[in-house]
Amino acid sequence: MRKLLVIGIGAGNPDHMTVQAISGLNQADVLFIPDKGAKKNELAELRRRICDRFVTNPKSRRVEFDVPVRDMPVEDGPEPSYRATVDDWHEAIAAIYEGLIRDEITGDGCGAFLIWGDPSLYDSALRILERVRLRGNVAFELEVIPGITAVQALAASHKMALNRIGDSVLITTGRRLTEEGMPDNAGSAVVLLDGKCVFNTLADKDVVIHWGAYLGTEDEILISGRLSDVGAEIERTREEARRKKGWIMDTYLLRKPSAED
């Protein structure tokens, strides 16, 4: 039976690769490299550099594939609009995955998808592969290899612990932060997928933010402080970086003020 490895490759630094991940790369006969277009070519190039550095299997080959662009939901539209666009996008990618597995991996061969960060945290590869499995057109065995997440990289770069003593941490998205604000049941919140700097809409400007972009890479940018002091700076810096590179990957931790701050 075909075997698929879903390998977490870290948040952007090739040194994030674990021994298990390197072993997985060298176990695979074919390595799948997603291409998200010219603006995000650096993401594909990082995967290529990782393969160049760590793959020693002489039988290994790479197959690059185009990733379709997700339709944008209606601005400020209902949740079903967002869900529908994501569902359609995942269905389109599932069709591509199915073709890659069927056509590029032999009946007893092994292929690998290189996943930014970790496959279990705000990445849809595992859900999409489940769609492929349920279609029943191609059978495969699955193995997941964890990777360093942007959350871990953020904490390490800011030299901080994610949690305070006796307190909880919430991992959420910019979309949920827009709808719900700072959580009542957690003193800290890690926010992913925020393209609109939602933190600047929070009423409490004493909330502390630890923000980072291009974490772990030579282009890493870090800013931290109270929202009243650094919120505008982060938004300005983020837009300048996005415009310069054509893309940006960032995340941040929000923390309610306390005696520890």
Disulfide bonds with the S-S distance in Angstrom:
none
